[in-house]
């Protein structure tokens, strides 16, 4: 918007300057024509002897007037380019600044997370802490939680675990072909509660598919899919939806109640559309004690700053 405005201002200034220059030339030409017409009328009432002198004077005046007009046009032409480079330079400076700003936003995860799934990197787990430069999230697991190994996560996606330690490109090529990619899973076996971070590569369904989905559309699709599980005995019901801050990022939190075979629990989905993929954090309280709601685990998420 700023770049467009600057270009319009530059065009208006240059055009206005040119129009004013053309107007002054027209006035000068009109004045010259009027002066010549008056002299011609006077010359016709003079004797022949005076006509020669008058004609000579007229020619001299006309020549002088043409010289003045020529100088006026030359000055106008010389002055006009001085404004154009200034305005052009201003527009080019705006374009350069906008391009640099766009590059800064897309490089080095300056927004705190990646915006292109092609940049996907698995997070890492050290002791009881998971960190991810891709999502910009850090999760410190409470006592009793155990993280799934990368081998277990890959096997859940039907990716051969023997790719770990091999060529990185081969592993990530396999990941890029997945529609849903799990990055972290942590469970408390004693209570049954769990936390997972996954990504849905929307363009895996077709080129440009990510343009069809924003978070509200994704939520509607999720609700429809859950309703379809009723025939299998899973009864899902949406009970809440709101905006929350999780790990320093804004997410849409959608909470469902879930019943199956006499057991009842809840699930909370935290959704954020990041470029061409959807970031999903899933928290499920257990059925044997522990946390009673997903919100109790939210403070365990903090921003990952690379430290």
The 8 nearest C-alpha neighbors of each residue, nearest first, counted from 0:
[[1, 3, 2, 4, 5, 97, 6, 93],
 [2, 0, 4, 3, 5, 93, 97, 6],
 [1, 3, 5, 0, 4, 93, 94, 6],
 [4, 2, 6, 0, 5, 1, 7, 90],
 [3, 5, 1, 7, 2, 6, 0, 8],
 [6, 4, 8, 2, 3, 7, 90, 9],
 [7, 5, 9, 3, 90, 8, 4, 10],
 [8, 6, 10, 4, 9, 5, 11, 3],
 [9, 7, 11, 5, 6, 10, 12, 4],
 [8, 10, 86, 6, 12, 7, 11, 5],
 [11, 9, 7, 13, 8, 12, 14, 6],
 [12, 10, 8, 14, 9, 13, 15, 7],
 [11, 13, 15, 9, 10, 14, 8, 16],
 [12, 14, 16, 10, 15, 11, 83, 17],
 [15, 13, 17, 11, 16, 12, 10, 18],
 [14, 16, 18, 12, 13, 17, 11, 19],
 [15, 17, 13, 19, 14, 18, 12, 20],
 [18, 16, 20, 14, 19, 15, 21, 13],
 [19, 17, 21, 15, 20, 16, 14, 22],
 [18, 20, 22, 16, 17, 21, 15, 23],
 [19, 21, 17, 23, 18, 22, 75, 16],
 [22, 20, 18, 24, 19, 23, 17, 25],
 [21, 23, 19, 25, 20, 24, 18, 26],
 [22, 24, 26, 20, 25, 21, 27, 19],
 [25, 23, 27, 21, 26, 22, 28, 20],
 [26, 24, 28, 22, 23, 27, 29, 21],
 [25, 27, 23, 29, 24, 28, 30, 22],
 [26, 28, 30, 24, 25, 29, 31, 23],
 [29, 27, 31, 25, 30, 26, 24, 32],
 [30, 28, 26, 32, 31, 27, 25, 33],
 [29, 31, 27, 33, 28, 32, 26, 34],
 [30, 32, 28, 34, 29, 33, 27, 35],
 [33, 31, 29, 35, 34, 30, 36, 28],
 [34, 32, 36, 30, 31, 35, 29, 37],
 [33, 35, 31, 37, 36, 32, 30, 38],
 [34, 36, 32, 38, 33, 37, 39, 31],
 [37, 35, 33, 39, 34, 38, 32, 40],
 [38, 36, 40, 34, 39, 35, 33, 41],
 [37, 39, 35, 41, 40, 36, 42, 34],
 [38, 40, 42, 36, 37, 41, 35, 43],
 [41, 39, 37, 43, 42, 38, 36, 44],
 [42, 40, 38, 43, 39, 44, 37, 45],
 [41, 43, 39, 45, 40, 44, 50, 38],
 [42, 44, 40, 41, 45, 39, 50, 46],
 [45, 43, 42, 41, 46, 40, 50, 39],
 [44, 46, 42, 43, 49, 50, 47, 41],
 [47, 45, 49, 48, 50, 44, 43, 42],
 [48, 46, 50, 49, 45, 51, 43, 42],
 [49, 47, 46, 50, 51, 52, 45, 53],
 [48, 50, 52, 47, 46, 51, 53, 45],
 [51, 49, 47, 53, 52, 48, 54, 42],
 [52, 50, 54, 53, 49, 48, 55, 47],
 [51, 53, 55, 49, 50, 54, 56, 48],
 [54, 52, 50, 56, 55, 51, 49, 57],
 [55, 53, 57, 51, 56, 52, 50, 58],
 [56, 54, 52, 58, 57, 53, 51, 59],
 [55, 57, 59, 53, 54, 58, 60, 52],
 [58, 56, 54, 60, 59, 55, 61, 53],
 [57, 59, 61, 55, 56, 60, 62, 54],
 [58, 60, 56, 62, 57, 61, 63, 55],
 [61, 59, 63, 57, 62, 58, 64, 56],
 [60, 62, 64, 58, 63, 59, 57, 65],
 [61, 63, 59, 65, 60, 64, 58, 66],
 [62, 64, 60, 66, 61, 65, 59, 67],
 [63, 65, 61, 67, 66, 62, 60, 68],
 [66, 64, 68, 62, 67, 63, 69, 61],
 [65, 67, 63, 69, 64, 68, 70, 62],
 [66, 68, 64, 70, 65, 69, 71, 63],
 [69, 67, 71, 65, 70, 66, 64, 72],
 [70, 68, 66, 72, 71, 67, 65, 73],
 [69, 71, 73, 67, 68, 72, 74, 66],
 [70, 72, 68, 74, 69, 73, 67, 75],
 [71, 73, 75, 69, 74, 70, 76, 68],
 [74, 72, 70, 76, 75, 71, 77, 69],
 [73, 75, 77, 71, 76, 72, 78, 70],
 [76, 74, 72, 78, 73, 77, 79, 20],
 [77, 75, 73, 79, 74, 78, 72, 80],
 [78, 76, 74, 75, 79, 73, 80, 81],
 [77, 79, 75, 76, 81, 80, 74, 82],
 [78, 80, 76, 81, 77, 82, 75, 17],
 [81, 79, 83, 82, 78, 77, 84, 76],
 [80, 82, 79, 78, 83, 84, 85, 77],
 [83, 81, 85, 80, 84, 79, 86, 13],
 [82, 84, 80, 86, 85, 81, 87, 13],
 [85, 83, 87, 86, 88, 82, 81, 80],
 [84, 86, 88, 82, 83, 87, 89, 81],
 [85, 87, 9, 89, 83, 88, 84, 90],
 [88, 86, 84, 90, 89, 85, 83, 91],
 [87, 89, 91, 85, 86, 90, 84, 92],
 [90, 88, 86, 92, 87, 91, 93, 85],
 [89, 91, 87, 93, 6, 92, 88, 5],
 [92, 90, 94, 88, 93, 89, 87, 95],
 [91, 93, 89, 95, 90, 94, 88, 96],
 [92, 94, 90, 96, 91, 95, 2, 97],
 [95, 93, 91, 97, 92, 96, 2, 98],
 [94, 96, 92, 98, 97, 93, 91, 99],
 [97, 95, 99, 93, 98, 94, 100, 92],
 [96, 98, 100, 94, 99, 95, 93, 101],
 [99, 97, 101, 95, 100, 96, 94, 102],
 [98, 100, 102, 96, 101, 97, 103, 95],
 [99, 101, 97, 103, 98, 102, 96, 104],
 [102, 100, 98, 104, 103, 99, 97, 105],
 [103, 101, 99, 105, 104, 100, 106, 98],
 [102, 104, 100, 106, 101, 105, 99, 109],
 [103, 105, 101, 102, 109, 106, 100, 110],
 [104, 106, 102, 103, 101, 108, 107, 109],
 [107, 105, 103, 108, 104, 102, 109, 113],
 [106, 108, 109, 105, 103, 104, 113, 110],
 [107, 109, 112, 111, 110, 113, 106, 105],
 [108, 110, 107, 111, 104, 106, 103, 105],
 [111, 109, 108, 112, 104, 113, 105, 107],
 [112, 110, 135, 108, 109, 113, 134, 132],
 [111, 113, 134, 135, 108, 133, 110, 132],
 [112, 114, 133, 108, 115, 134, 118, 273],
 [115, 113, 274, 273, 112, 116, 275, 105],
 [116, 114, 117, 274, 118, 113, 275, 276],
 [115, 117, 118, 119, 276, 275, 114, 200],
 [116, 118, 115, 119, 175, 114, 120, 171],
 [119, 117, 116, 115, 120, 113, 133, 114],
 [120, 118, 116, 117, 133, 121, 115, 113],
 [121, 119, 133, 122, 118, 132, 131, 171],
 [122, 120, 182, 123, 119, 131, 133, 183],
 [121, 123, 131, 130, 120, 182, 129, 124],
 [122, 124, 130, 129, 131, 121, 125, 128],
 [125, 123, 129, 128, 126, 130, 127, 122],
 [124, 126, 128, 127, 129, 123, 130, 139],
 [125, 127, 128, 124, 129, 140, 146, 139],
 [128, 126, 140, 125, 139, 129, 124, 141],
 [129, 127, 139, 125, 124, 138, 126, 140],
 [128, 130, 124, 138, 137, 123, 139, 125],
 [131, 129, 137, 122, 123, 136, 303, 138],
 [130, 132, 122, 133, 135, 136, 134, 137],
 [131, 133, 135, 134, 112, 303, 130, 305],
 [132, 134, 112, 131, 113, 135, 120, 119],
 [135, 133, 112, 136, 131, 132, 113, 111],
 [134, 136, 112, 132, 303, 111, 131, 133],
 [137, 135, 303, 302, 134, 131, 246, 130],
 [136, 138, 130, 303, 301, 300, 129, 302],
 [137, 139, 300, 129, 299, 128, 140, 301],
 [140, 138, 128, 299, 127, 129, 141, 300],
 [139, 141, 127, 144, 138, 128, 142, 299],
 [142, 140, 144, 143, 139, 299, 127, 296],
 [143, 141, 144, 140, 187, 127, 145, 139],
 [142, 144, 187, 141, 145, 189, 188, 186],
 [145, 143, 187, 186, 142, 185, 140, 141],
 [146, 144, 185, 186, 187, 147, 143, 127],
 [147, 145, 185, 184, 148, 186, 144, 183],
 [146, 148, 184, 185, 151, 149, 145, 152],
 [149, 147, 151, 150, 146, 152, 184, 183],
 [148, 150, 152, 151, 153, 147, 160, 182],
 [149, 151, 160, 153, 148, 152, 154, 163],
 [152, 150, 154, 148, 149, 153, 147, 155],
 [151, 153, 149, 155, 154, 150, 148, 181],
 [154, 152, 158, 156, 150, 155, 151, 160],
 [153, 155, 157, 151, 156, 158, 152, 150],
 [154, 156, 152, 153, 157, 151, 158, 181],
 [157, 155, 153, 154, 158, 152, 180, 181],
 [158, 156, 154, 155, 153, 159, 160, 152],
 [159, 157, 153, 154, 156, 160, 173, 155],
 [160, 158, 161, 162, 154, 157, 153, 150],
 [159, 161, 150, 162, 163, 153, 158, 154],
 [160, 162, 163, 159, 164, 165, 150, 158],
 [163, 161, 160, 165, 170, 159, 164, 169],
 [164, 162, 161, 165, 160, 170, 150, 167],
 [163, 165, 162, 166, 161, 167, 170, 160],
 [166, 164, 162, 163, 167, 161, 170, 169],
 [165, 167, 168, 169, 170, 164, 162, 163],
 [168, 166, 170, 169, 165, 171, 164, 163],
 [167, 169, 171, 166, 170, 172, 165, 173],
 [168, 170, 172, 167, 166, 171, 173, 162],
 [171, 169, 167, 173, 172, 168, 162, 174],
 [170, 172, 174, 173, 168, 169, 175, 167],
 [171, 173, 175, 169, 174, 170, 168, 176],
 [172, 174, 171, 170, 176, 175, 169, 177],
 [173, 175, 171, 177, 176, 172, 170, 180],
 [176, 174, 172, 177, 173, 171, 117, 116],
 [177, 175, 174, 173, 178, 203, 172, 171],
 [178, 176, 174, 175, 179, 180, 203, 173],
 [177, 179, 200, 203, 199, 176, 180, 201],
 [180, 178, 199, 177, 198, 200, 181, 197],
 [179, 181, 198, 197, 177, 182, 199, 178],
 [182, 180, 197, 183, 196, 152, 198, 179],
 [181, 183, 197, 196, 121, 180, 122, 184],
 [184, 182, 196, 195, 181, 185, 197, 147],
 [183, 185, 195, 147, 194, 146, 196, 186],
 [184, 186, 146, 194, 145, 193, 144, 147],
 [187, 185, 193, 144, 145, 188, 192, 194],
 [186, 188, 144, 192, 143, 189, 191, 190],
 [187, 189, 191, 190, 186, 192, 144, 143],
 [190, 188, 187, 191, 287, 143, 192, 288],
 [191, 189, 287, 285, 288, 192, 188, 289],
 [190, 192, 285, 188, 187, 189, 286, 193],
 [193, 191, 285, 284, 283, 187, 190, 186],
 [192, 194, 186, 283, 185, 282, 187, 191],
 [195, 193, 282, 185, 281, 184, 186, 283],
 [194, 196, 184, 281, 183, 280, 185, 197],
 [197, 195, 280, 183, 182, 279, 181, 281],
 [196, 198, 181, 279, 182, 180, 278, 195],
 [199, 197, 278, 180, 277, 179, 279, 200],
 [198, 200, 179, 277, 276, 178, 201, 180],
 [199, 201, 276, 178, 203, 202, 179, 198],
 [202, 200, 209, 276, 203, 199, 208, 204],
 [203, 201, 208, 205, 204, 206, 209, 200],
 [202, 204, 178, 201, 205, 200, 176, 177],
 [205, 203, 202, 201, 208, 178, 206, 200],
 [204, 206, 202, 208, 203, 207, 201, 209],
 [207, 205, 202, 208, 204, 203, 209, 201],
 [206, 208, 209, 210, 202, 205, 211, 201],
 [207, 209, 202, 210, 205, 206, 211, 201],
 [208, 210, 201, 275, 211, 207, 202, 212],
 [211, 209, 208, 212, 207, 275, 213, 201],
 [212, 210, 209, 208, 213, 207, 216, 201],
 [213, 211, 209, 210, 216, 217, 214, 208],
 [212, 214, 216, 215, 217, 272, 211, 210],
 [213, 215, 217, 216, 218, 272, 212, 271],
 [216, 214, 218, 217, 213, 219, 212, 220],
 [217, 215, 219, 213, 218, 214, 212, 220],
 [216, 218, 214, 220, 215, 219, 212, 213],
 [219, 217, 221, 215, 220, 216, 214, 222],
 [218, 220, 216, 222, 221, 217, 223, 215],
 [221, 219, 217, 223, 218, 222, 224, 216],
 [220, 222, 218, 224, 219, 223, 217, 225],
 [221, 223, 225, 219, 224, 220, 218, 226],
 [224, 222, 220, 226, 221, 225, 219, 227],
 [225, 223, 227, 221, 226, 222, 220, 228],
 [226, 224, 222, 227, 228, 223, 235, 221],
 [225, 227, 223, 224, 228, 229, 222, 235],
 [226, 228, 224, 225, 229, 223, 230, 231],
 [229, 227, 225, 231, 230, 226, 233, 232],
 [228, 230, 233, 232, 234, 231, 227, 226],
 [229, 231, 228, 232, 227, 233, 226, 234],
 [232, 230, 229, 228, 233, 227, 234, 259],
 [231, 233, 229, 230, 259, 234, 228, 260],
 [234, 232, 229, 259, 228, 231, 258, 235],
 [233, 235, 258, 229, 257, 232, 259, 236],
 [236, 234, 257, 256, 225, 255, 233, 226],
 [237, 235, 256, 255, 238, 257, 234, 226],
 [238, 236, 255, 254, 239, 256, 235, 222],
 [237, 239, 255, 254, 236, 256, 240, 253],
 [240, 238, 254, 253, 237, 241, 255, 252],
 [241, 239, 253, 252, 254, 251, 242, 238],
 [242, 240, 252, 251, 243, 253, 239, 250],
 [241, 243, 251, 250, 252, 249, 244, 240],
 [244, 242, 250, 249, 245, 251, 241, 252],
 [243, 245, 249, 248, 247, 250, 246, 242],
 [246, 244, 248, 247, 300, 243, 297, 249],
 [301, 245, 247, 300, 302, 248, 136, 244],
 [246, 248, 302, 245, 244, 301, 249, 136],
 [249, 247, 245, 244, 246, 250, 302, 243],
 [248, 250, 244, 243, 245, 242, 247, 251],
 [251, 249, 271, 270, 243, 269, 242, 252],
 [250, 252, 242, 270, 269, 241, 243, 253],
 [253, 251, 269, 241, 240, 268, 242, 250],
 [252, 254, 240, 268, 267, 239, 251, 269],
 [255, 253, 267, 239, 238, 266, 237, 268],
 [256, 254, 237, 266, 236, 238, 265, 235],
 [255, 257, 265, 236, 235, 264, 266, 237],
 [256, 258, 235, 264, 265, 234, 263, 255],
 [259, 257, 263, 234, 262, 233, 264, 261],
 [260, 258, 233, 262, 261, 232, 234, 263],
 [259, 261, 262, 258, 232, 233, 263, 234],
 [260, 262, 259, 263, 258, 232, 264, 257],
 [263, 261, 259, 258, 260, 264, 286, 257],
 [262, 264, 258, 257, 261, 259, 265, 256],
 [265, 263, 257, 256, 286, 258, 262, 284],
 [264, 266, 256, 257, 255, 283, 284, 267],
 [267, 265, 283, 255, 254, 282, 256, 268],
 [266, 268, 254, 282, 253, 281, 293, 255],
 [267, 269, 281, 253, 252, 280, 270, 254],
 [270, 268, 252, 280, 251, 279, 250, 281],
 [271, 269, 279, 251, 250, 278, 268, 252],
 [270, 272, 278, 250, 277, 273, 251, 214],
 [273, 271, 277, 276, 278, 214, 274, 213],
 [274, 272, 114, 276, 277, 275, 271, 278],
 [273, 275, 114, 115, 276, 272, 116, 113],
 [274, 276, 209, 115, 273, 201, 116, 202],
 [275, 277, 200, 201, 273, 199, 274, 272],
 [276, 278, 272, 199, 198, 271, 273, 279],
 [277, 279, 198, 271, 270, 272, 197, 276],
 [280, 278, 270, 197, 269, 198, 196, 277],
 [279, 281, 196, 269, 195, 268, 197, 282],
 [280, 282, 268, 195, 194, 267, 279, 196],
 [283, 281, 194, 267, 293, 193, 266, 195],
 [282, 284, 266, 193, 192, 265, 267, 285],
 [285, 283, 192, 290, 292, 291, 293, 265],
 [286, 284, 192, 191, 190, 287, 288, 283],
 [285, 287, 288, 191, 190, 264, 284, 263],
 [288, 286, 190, 285, 191, 289, 189, 192],
 [289, 287, 190, 286, 285, 290, 291, 191],
 [288, 290, 190, 291, 285, 287, 284, 192],
 [291, 289, 292, 284, 295, 288, 285, 293],
 [290, 292, 284, 289, 293, 288, 285, 295],
 [293, 291, 294, 290, 284, 295, 265, 283],
 [294, 292, 295, 296, 282, 284, 267, 283],
 [293, 295, 297, 296, 292, 298, 291, 267],
 [296, 294, 293, 297, 292, 290, 298, 291],
 [295, 297, 294, 293, 299, 298, 290, 300],
 [296, 298, 294, 299, 295, 300, 245, 293],
 [299, 297, 300, 296, 295, 301, 245, 246],
 [298, 300, 297, 139, 296, 138, 301, 140],
 [301, 299, 246, 138, 298, 137, 297, 245],
 [246, 300, 302, 137, 247, 136, 138, 303],
 [303, 301, 246, 136, 247, 137, 135, 304],
 [302, 304, 136, 135, 137, 305, 130, 301],
 [305, 303, 306, 302, 135, 111, 132, 136],
 [304, 306, 303, 132, 130, 131, 135, 302],
 [305, 304, 303, 130, 302, 132, 137, 131]]
